[in-house]
Amino acid sequence: MQSASDRHEYPAHWEADVVLRDGGTARIRPITVDDAERLVSFYEQVSDESKYYRFFAPYPRLSAKDVHRFTHHDFVDRVGLAATVGGEFIATVRYDRIGADGMAAPAPADEAEVAFLVQDAHQGRGVASTLLEHIAAVARERGIRRFAAEVLPANTKMIKVFTDAGYTQKRSFEDGVVHLEFGLEPTERSLAVQRAREQRAEAHSVRRLLAPGSVAVVGTGRTPGGVGRSVLGNLRDAGFTGPLYAVNKAFPEDLKELDGVPAHRSVRDIAAPVDLAVLAVPAEQVPEAVAECGERGVQGLVVLSAGYAESGPDGRERQRELVRHARAYGMRIIGPNAFGVINTSPDVRLNASLAPEMPRPGRIGLFAQSGAIGIALLSRLHRRGGGVTGVTGVSTFVSSGNRADVSGNDVLQYWYDDPDTDVALMYLESIGNPRKFTRLARRTAAAKPLVVVQGAGSAPQGHAVRATRLPHATVSALLRQAGVIRVDTITELVDAGLLLARQPLPTGPRVAILGNSESLGLLTYDACLSEGLRPLPPLDLTTEARAQDFHAALARALADETCDAVVVTAIPAIGEHSPGDAELAQALRSAAAAAPGKPVLVVHVELGGLATALSAATSTAPRSGTAAHARTDTPDPTRPGAPGGEPAATQDDAPPALPAVEAPEGTHLIPAYPAAERAVRALAEAVKYAQWRREAAVAGKVPEYDDIDEKGAAELIGGLLSRGQGLTLGTDETCELLGRYGIRTRRAIPAPTPDEAARAAGALGYPVALKATAPHLRHRADLGGVRLDVADEEQLRRSYAELTQLFGKPEEIRPVVQAMAPRGVDTVVRAVIDPAAGAVLSFGLAGAASQLLGDMAHRLVPVTDRDATSLIRSIRTAPLLFGWRGSTPVDTAALEELLLRVSRLVDDHPEVVAVTLEPVVVARHGLSVLGASVRLAPPPARDDLGPRTLPTY
């Protein structure tokens, strides 16, 4: 029970779950008057040396006065935070606001003295650095801008905590004490340090789940069948390299072994350490199992049990309590309602899942939230015939179920530097934190391919996700900007994954096509054109082609400097010299091995043996001997425990293939596809990804503009927001704010009467434009609500009368008069701050046609010069800007500068939550902003700039 503070209510929003350096979790919360006994107990477990470093003198115990001081805070000038595990303190940090003389002082003093104390048993886990992030965020919230700390020179660990944090700091030495002083505003370096620590901690937390030293299955049935007994069998059959334990409180006391595995009635009874527990008990028994695991020191949980958020509001609350309970003990959770996890590494061989067969080892990491989708993906990758032929393998597999804790973001952190994973495939039914996922995806994609299928509908009932106002297509575009290979189906996911795992990236879009079928070659040629590739004329080897003909043709194509990739088409041939599957596969492999820098794909028709021979191994790994423990039969998802008993095979799966022929070690495996369109689509994605990799290697820049008045804009925004929580600016205010960022708008003068229209036109100078600006007529020139090139007052009055006759009274159509702009292409620029994804800049051509087609391109803010250049070229109607069909090219350089200025405005001032410039007429020289609107509001919280925390759903 938390008590109210001396001056302020208990700040519950400071509470947070965090991942520490070793992958364990802790809870950070404010210290209150109720914590006196915990504090005393904590202090008793601290060594004399650590106490000396904290108080600069022997300090064996806390006095009553000390305990009072360290537990009574006003949460403004005096704040204490504690890191807890299992409800007990493992570390504390506090600050006291001080004045210029170093003595206690109230606000507006903006400096505070900070001090830490960490239990010796938990030193080295990154507790102090995590607490520093959180106490710094609290201090900034309370108006403190600097921390001061005094540290003994021998206390090198604490000095390192401060110096490694990345803040701008000063350091001095006086009277035998190191004095440190540093600002608390996040810097580029401090954010980089924070994110590097986040990556290491979250990756380690997943590693503890995927590479445990020992596993206990809680809920193992006494009789065959059932989820727990099935998982235990799967673990044993996979050859898990560590100790296994079967746990069930219903076991007879004299039962010591089950299926050759030690049996126990409770996790507490296991004498040796337990790293991972798989919970397969009813939901009502899970809390007891979690408590036993936490008290026993289990490091992580895979919760297969259902009956949580997927079952409704009561289940959602059960799920939240499950996560709180597990994290309190330092454990992370996969699930609940999970399918399980797999790690095929020969050092682990973990199959803690409902998949009855261990996948073959390979280089593909696989993540799926749905168990049914997960087993379908595993089955497709396992099969030798069918939709994607040949043999491939998996490094790790995670099916997160309701993903109440561990999510795709955590798994990305693990895969980023996992040496066993070359390609990451993800099926995401929802994205809980799009801003973070995009950031992590960009970093991962720069190192290895990331292929994603993203659900287009609502999130499953068990998934709690942040609300986003962005359309699905916009989120997809932002993922592509981050280097994600976005595909629409599971088939395309596996197609792309096979190519990326087996072949090098293409250096360009030029494709050579060769094969023994003219028709199949032409079909492949057309598919290349449809996907934006540049195919060379197909080479027809005729149906009489022998294996050596294929070898020679492929060798010539790979040696040709005008081609970047080769697609080989093959159909069954009948004849005395027709090559067999193994012979043809060997010919293609040997030719490809001589030029390993270019990708080779095969389109085959009913050649199961060829597909198998091309794969020629039981692993996507380039080394042999890794599949000793792999199964060769197809998984049966209808076995008890598989979700819904859904079959994994689909209508495009072919019959089982012939036995594989072993390929030489180090040989690139050649992927084979049953349809030209599928092979070419996978190749096109690889080409686009390779282009992104090349461009990402040279980072863009956010230009500086001398005429931007950031301070003046901030003062203007502050004054406007003082009127209310959110408002849409008027015309004059909009023009003034945009003008601070060098964005000039053409003035539109309201004309409620013909006489006022005439006076406005006289002030602006003829020719002018007369426009109806009512919401149903705005930006709809096609409806006739605009009159352009009005040359004189007579024509103006006549046009005014026409508009009022057509559309209604002046007060209904809201006419305005505006000076004519040079003719050009009408475009629209928008920026919006989405609570989940962050600030997004959008661009497209103005008009109903573009709106109907959804032809808008999007980039995350801040936009770089490279982003702005690609943004205007990303829309389908971009040729209209570059002289399409003999038209005059427009000033795209001016348009790029406008995009960069809008990006700077919303990035510098998050209170600017929406900007619309429409239309922006881009002429041959320069551009004109004819309409603009700006909305201000208090900015949404930026959790990516705050301290590291685990999400709470």
C-alpha positions, 0 to 999 in steps of 0.5 A: 500500500503506497502512502501519500507524500508530504506535499504531492500525491504518490507519482504512480507514473514513475513506476516501471518494469525494466530489463537489466543487463543480464536479461533479468527484470526489476521494478522501479518505483518511488520510495514511500514511508511504508518502506522503512523495514524494506530499507533497513533489511536492504541496508543490512545486506550491503557490504561495509565497503559499499556503505563506506563508498556511499557515506565516505565513512564507516556506517554499519547501520541506519539510524532512525533519523536516517530511515525517516529521511530516506523514506519521507519524500515530497516527490519534488525537491526530495525524491527516492527511487528503489529497484525491487525484485520479489518485492525487496530492494536491491538498489536505491537512488535519491536526489535532493534539490540544492541551491548555488551554495550546495545547501537544500533549496526549493524550486526554482533552484534547478540543481540536485545532488544525486547518490546511489546504493546497490546491493553487492549481489546485484552489482554489475547487472546495470542496475545503477545505470538504469536507475540513473536514467529514471531519476534523471527523467523524474528530475527533468519533470520537476524542473531540475536541469543538472545533477551533482555527485561526489564520489570517492576516487576508489569507487570506480564503478560508480564513476563509470556509471556517470561518465558512461551515461553520455550526458554533458558533464564537468569533472573536478577533484578536490579534498580527496573527492571526485566532483561530477556535474552534468546536465540532464537534457538527453544528448545524441550520445546519451540516447545512443548509449541508452539504446545500446544498453536497451539492445543488449539487455533485451537481447539477453532476456530473449537469449535466456528464453531460447538458450536455457541450461535446463527446462522444467515442464510444469503441468506434465500429465501422468498419462500420455497425451495432453499439452504438458506431456507432449511438450516434454516429449518434444523436448526429449525427442529434440535432444535438448542438451541440458537437464529436463524436469517433469513437474506436476503437483498431482504426481505420487510422492514415490514417482521419481521419473517419467519417460526417462525424465526426473519427476517432481511435485513442485519446482521448489523440489528440484535441487539443481538450477532451473533456467526455463519453465514451460507452464501447461497448467489451467489458468487458475493454477498459473499464479501458484506456478509463477510464485514457485518458479520465482522463488526458485530463481527460474529465469523465464517462462513460456506460458502455453495456458489459455484463458487470458486476454483472448477470452475477454475483460476478465482474462485481460486483467488476469493477463496483466496480473500474470505479467506483474507477478512474473516481472516482480520475480525478475522473469520474462514471459512468452505468452500466454496462449503461446505455441512455444519456442524452438532453437535448433542450435546443436549446442541447445536443441530446444523444442519447447513448443507444441510442434511435434517435430524439430525443424531442420537447423538453418539460418532463418529466424521465425516469429509468429504471434499466432500458433496456427500461422507458426506451425504452417510456416514451420511446415512450409519450410520443412516440406521438400515439395510444393509451394516453395520447394527444397529444403531449408531450416530454422535457427530460432522460432518464437510464437508469442501468443498474446505477447503480453510481455516478450514481443517482436521488438524483443526478438528483433533485438536478439536477432540483430547480433545473433550469429546463427540467424541470417534472415528474419521472417515475421508474421505480425498480427499487430504491432504494439509499439510502431515507433520502436519497431520501426527504429529496431527494424531499420537497424536490423535491416542494415545488417540482415534482411527482415521480411514481414507480413503485417495483418491488415485487420483489427488486432486479435482480442488477446493483443493490446496495442496502442491506438494509431490513426494511420491507415494500414497502407501508411504503416506499411510504407513507413516499414518499407522506409525502414528497410523492411521487406513487406509482403502480403502473404505467408507464401511470399514471406517464405519465397523471399526468405528462401532466396535471401537465406540462400543467395547473395543480394543482387547489385541491380535490377538487370535479369538474365533469363534462360531455360528449355521452354520458350513460353516459360521464358517469356512468362518470366520476362513479362513477370520481370517487367510487371515487377519493375525489373529490367529483363534481358531477352530470354535465351531458349535452350530448347527442349533438347538441352542437356545438363552441360548446355544449362551449365554453359548458358548459366556460366555465360550469363553470370559472367555477363556484366550487363546482368545482376541476377539469373532466372533459370526456367526448366520443364520436364524434357523427354529424350535420349539426352535429357538430363536427370534432376540430380544431373541438372541440379549439379550442373546449375550448382557448379556454374553458380559456384564459379560466380558466387556474387550473383543470385540464381533462381530456378522456375520449375514445372513439376520437377520435385526431384530437381528442387530437392537436388538443388537444395542438396542439404538438410540446412540453409547453413553453408556448412555440413553436419548440422542436421544430425538431430533433424527429422525428415518427416513432415510435422503433423499439426493435427497431433494433440496440442496443435492449435485448432488441428489446422493442416499446414499443407496448402493447395500449392504444396506439391507431393513429397520430393525425392531424397536429397543429394548432399551438396559440397560444403560451402555451396550456395543452395539454389531456391526453386519455385513452381511459378515464374511470378513467385520467383520474380516477385521474390527477386524484385523484393531482394533488388529493392532491399539491396538498393535500400542497403546501398542507400542506407550506407550513406546517411542523409542529412537534416539541413540547417536553414539560416532563416528559421526562427525556432525561438520565435516560433516556440514563443508564438506557439506557447502564447497560442496554447495558453488559450486552450488545450488544442486549437486550429490556427486562424489564417493570420496565425498560420501564416505567421507560424509558417513564416518563422520557418521560411514557408511563405503562403499566398494570402487569401482575403475573405470576400463576403460581398462582391464589393469586398471581393473587388476591394481585395482584388484591387489590393492584390492586383489583377489577375486574381483567383476567386475560390469557394472555401466551404468544406464541401468545396475546398480543394475541389476545382472539379466541382466548379468552385474556383475561377482563375485568371480573373482579369478585371472587376467586371469579370470578378463580379460576374464570377462572384454571381455565378458561384453564389447562383451555383452553390449558395449564399456567400456565408455558405460558400465562404468565397476568398480572393487570392493573387494568381500563382504561376501555373504548375502541378498541384500537390499536397504536403501534410504532417501529423503526429500519431500517438503510436508511430510518431511524426509522419510527413506525407506527400502527393498530388492534389486532386480527387484522382490521387485521393481515390487511388491513395497515391500518397508517400510517407516518411518518418520525421525528421526527414533527411535530404535523401528522404525528401528526394525519395519521397516525391519520387515514391508516388505513382504520379511522380512522372507528372513532376518530371516532364511526363509526355513533353510537359514542363518539368517543375522545380522539385528542388524547391519542393524538397526544400519545402518538405524539409522545412515542414519536417523541421517545424514539427520535429522542433515543435511537437506541439504542432500536431498537424500541418496541411499545405494544399494546394502547393503549386509547383511551377517551373521555377519556385512554388506557391503555397495557396492554402495552409492549416495548422493545429496545435495541442499539447504533444503526446508523450515520447516514450522513446526519449525517456528512460528504458521501460518495459511496456504495460498493455 
